[in-house]
Amino acid sequence: MCPEAEIKLGQRYRETGTTAFGTPNPRVWVVRDIRRDSDGLTHVRLMSEVDGTRIKSISALALTDRQFFVPETGSN
């Protein structure tokens, strides 16, 4: 199964890495849209869990790459 198949609307992902102060990155993003473009690449639109005005689109492969994001299992 390709990693993109694991992505579902409403899933939450936490950015990996640390802040400028060396603490774990607290940003959690929620999957709001999943689209496949004309080249067959899948992109995901994410919305910040704490600030709904912060939205970004990234490739589904980047979202499933554990160097950048990990699934957030805790409740909001």
N, C-alpha and C positions, 0 to 999 in steps of 0.2 A: 504494500500500500504506500502511495506517495505521501510525504509529510503534509502536503496541502489538504489531503482528505481529512486530516484530524481537526482542521480549523472549522469552527462552527460560530454562527452569530451569537453574540452575548458572552463568548468566552473572554476571560481576563488574562492578560499577560503582563509580567513585570519586566521592566528593562533591567538588564544585568549591569554589572560595573558598579562604580562608586561615584558619589558626588565629589565636588571640589574639596570637601572637608574630610573625605575618606570614609564616609558612612555609606552603607548600602543604598543604592538608588531606590527611592520610595515610589517612583512613578508606576502607576498601574494603568494599562490601556485596555479598553473594551472593544471587541470586534463589532463594528456596526454595518459593514458591507463587505461582500466578497465578489470580485469580478474577474472574468477572464478576458484579456484583451485580444485583438485581432491576430497577434503573434502566438497566441496560446499560453501566454504567461498569466499567472493568477496574481492579483493584487488585492490587498486588504486595506480597508479604511478603518482606522483606529480613532477612538475618542478617549480623551483623558477621563479617568473615573472621577476626579475631583474638580475638573474644570471643563465643562462641556464645550467651551469655545476652542479648546485645543484639539485639533483634528489633524491626522497625518495619514498618508497612504504609503504603504511599503509593499514589497513583493512578499508573497506568501512564503517563499523560501527563506527570506530574511527573518520573518516572524518565527519560523520553526527552527532557526539556527540558534542553539543554546548559548552561543557567544554573545548574542544580542538580546534575546528575550527568553523567559522561562514562564511556563503556565503558572498562574496565580491560583492557588487552591484555597486560600483563606477567604472568609466572607468579608463583604465590604461594609 
